[in-house]
Amino acid sequence: MKVLIINGSPRIGGNTSIAVDEIAKTLREEGIEPEVVQIGNQNIRGCIACGTCEEKGKCVFDDAVNELAPKFEEADGLIVASPVYYASANATLIACLDRLFYSTSFDKSMKVGASVVVCRRGGASATFDELNKYFTIANMPIASSQYWNSVHGSAKGEALKDEEGLQTMRVLARNTAFLVKSIALGRQQYGLPQKEQHAWTNFISVGVTISD
């Protein structure tokens, strides 16, 4: 069983890496194989809504996003980690996730998702909510922990002093491993939940008159 971990920080060996390393170590202890890919320091542009991925099955920009796609498809779970910039995730990570989720057509149902945020002081909750939305739109159950999945630190290495934050990472990793294993067993015995054909609805009304 595998979990793909995307590190959205541009800093090699920074506080986000400390949080990710704690998760990866604990996943291994639980018998889950983690693969960590750092994309925050890569040149990844945003989606241009060209629609090419619908024809070719991959993004028109052949960069780290297309390299991540088969790893994501093979994985049983996806953990996304980001530093907090202006109460938001790193823009490079957002560009990557936008294109990764939109350009891939494989079924993401019941892959376990989790987000991790690292900040100096504030903005963690807003970034945590922002990242979780990628999972909830794709039928992916979210792994939780004993607290919101955040670690605090400013200067490089300060995250090592956040004992509660690192403990939260370990609990998150164990819960992720449990969900991955439980879903695998449930898939064997019960299969995946029944799916309906997606009903696409645009909230646009033309020529509607409202009267008492």
FENCORRA-V928283 format. One record per run of one state. SS is the DSSP state (H for helix, E for strand, - for the rest). FROM is the first residue (numbers start at 1). TO is the last residue. If there is no record, write none. Layout:
# FENCORRA-V928283
ss={SS/SS}
from={FROM/FROM}
to={TO/TO}
This chain:
# FENCORRA-V928283
ss={-/E/-/H/-/E/-/H/-/H/-/E/-/E/-/H/-/E/-/H/-/E/-/E/-/H/-/H/-}
from={1/2/8/15/30/33/39/52/57/64/75/77/86/88/90/91/104/112/120/124/137/142/143/150/153/158/162/163/191}
to={1/7/14/29/32/38/51/56/63/74/76/85/87/89/90/103/111/119/123/136/141/142/149/152/157/161/162/190/212}
